[in-house]
Amino acid sequence: MVSLTEIKKKIILLGDGAVGKTSLIRRFVVDKFNDNYLQTVGFKITSKDLQITADKKVYYLKLNIWDILGQKGYIELHKSSLPGTAGVFLVADITRKDTLQSIEDYWIPNVQNIVGPVPFVILANKSDLVEDAEFDEEELRQFAHKYEVSFYLTSAKTGENVKNAFQTLGENILESKELEPPKPAKMEVIEGEESKIAKLIDKIIVDFCKEYGRSADAMPVLRRQFELAKLDLNRPNPETIRKAIERLASVEIGFKNRDTVEANRLKRLKWVKEFELS
């Protein structure tokens, strides 16, 4: 007799900005694609169930899929978002070889330092843009072989290998020795050469989340206020950061007393000033 087991697991997609993490999730969850690039602010969480049969058991694996801001430098955000992760997709863009190198230099060390050894699968996305590719399947195979992990050439646009990749990661999670989320390892992050302005925005995001009370609820608010302030995380500048700080203060007045709101506003504006003087 086949038994049924339901398990909830958190997985994350990591990789440099614009590699297609959000599009891959959208393709997997709702089987749709949008050409418009929408940068993730903070993180977004969506859910999807997988059915996996193993050892005469049918597992209903309920995936909480975290799409996390991909730019390097958002150290505190990554440290607060990664613990509890059971599996990871590390995503590169086949048209940008540097994004593959970033997986080795930045993302793998960060994952291992924060959550310890968890199953991960490497994805080279945008396989539909084969004429613009800067590395091929054989090079990806050799890269993945170093870590003894699965890999896929994927396309969020066509759907190529997207379901297969999620199925494989789900199976790898079930095959791992621990079904409980791994305990965090050393709370250290490999920083690399991130920009100071990214660290500034990182502090503001984490500080607002702390004041709001629950990061998952705070992120949609942050996204909206950054959008209204016209803060582009690809090309941020102190002026738009200040506008975002003012907008966040206008939100906080709804759940904090005025003295606390003003103290938070001045603290964040001081961080901007310190950045300009550094």
Secondary structure as the mmCIF struct_conf table of DSSP 4:
data_model
#
loop_
_struct_conf.conf_type_id
_struct_conf.id
_struct_conf.beg_label_comp_id
_struct_conf.beg_label_asym_id
_struct_conf.beg_label_seq_id
_struct_conf.end_label_comp_id
_struct_conf.end_label_asym_id
_struct_conf.end_label_seq_id
STRN STRN1 SER A 3 LEU A 14
BEND BEND1 ASP A 16 ASP A 16
TURN_TY1_P TURN_TY1_P1 GLY A 17 ALA A 18
BEND BEND2 VAL A 19 GLY A 20
HELX_RH_AL_P HELX_RH_AL_P1 LYS A 21 VAL A 30
BEND BEND3 ASP A 31 ASP A 31
BEND BEND4 ASN A 36 ASN A 36
HELX_LH_PP_P HELX_LH_PP_P1 GLN A 39 VAL A 41
BEND BEND5 GLY A 42 GLY A 42
STRN STRN2 PHE A 43 ALA A 54
TURN_TY1_P TURN_TY1_P2 ASP A 55 LYS A 56
STRN STRN3 LYS A 57 ILE A 68
BEND BEND6 GLN A 71 GLN A 71
TURN_TY1_P TURN_TY1_P3 LYS A 72 GLY A 73
HELX_RH_AL_P HELX_RH_AL_P2 ILE A 75 SER A 81
BEND BEND7 LEU A 82 LEU A 82
TURN_TY1_P TURN_TY1_P4 PRO A 83 GLY A 84
STRN STRN4 GLY A 87 ASP A 93
TURN_TY1_P TURN_TY1_P5 ILE A 94 THR A 95
STRN STRN5 ARG A 96 ARG A 96
HELX_RH_AL_P HELX_RH_AL_P3 LYS A 97 SER A 102
HELX_RH_PI_P HELX_RH_PI_P1 ILE A 103 TRP A 107
HELX_RH_AL_P HELX_RH_AL_P4 ILE A 108 VAL A 115
BEND BEND8 PRO A 117 PRO A 117
STRN STRN6 PHE A 120 ASN A 125
TURN_TY1_P TURN_TY1_P6 SER A 127 ASP A 128
HELX_RH_3T_P HELX_RH_3T_P1 VAL A 130 ASP A 132
BEND BEND9 GLU A 134 PHE A 135
HELX_RH_AL_P HELX_RH_AL_P5 GLU A 137 TYR A 147
TURN_TY1_P TURN_TY1_P7 GLU A 148 GLU A 148
STRN STRN7 PHE A 151 LEU A 153
TURN_TY1_P TURN_TY1_P8 ALA A 156 THR A 158
TURN_TY1_P TURN_TY1_P9 GLU A 160 ASN A 161
HELX_RH_AL_P HELX_RH_AL_P6 VAL A 162 GLU A 175
BEND BEND10 SER A 176 LYS A 177
BEND BEND11 GLU A 180 GLU A 180
HELX_LH_PP_P HELX_LH_PP_P2 PRO A 181 PRO A 184
TURN_TY1_P TURN_TY1_P10 GLY A 192 GLU A 193
HELX_RH_AL_P HELX_RH_AL_P7 LYS A 196 TYR A 212
BEND BEND12 GLY A 213 GLY A 213
HELX_RH_AL_P HELX_RH_AL_P8 SER A 215 LEU A 228
TURN_TY1_P TURN_TY1_P11 ALA A 229 LYS A 230
TURN_TY1_P TURN_TY1_P12 LEU A 233 ASN A 234
BEND BEND13 ARG A 235 ARG A 235
HELX_RH_AL_P HELX_RH_AL_P9 PRO A 238 GLU A 252
TURN_TY1_P TURN_TY1_P13 ILE A 253 PHE A 255
BEND BEND14 LYS A 256 LYS A 256
HELX_RH_AL_P HELX_RH_AL_P10 ARG A 258 LEU A 277
#
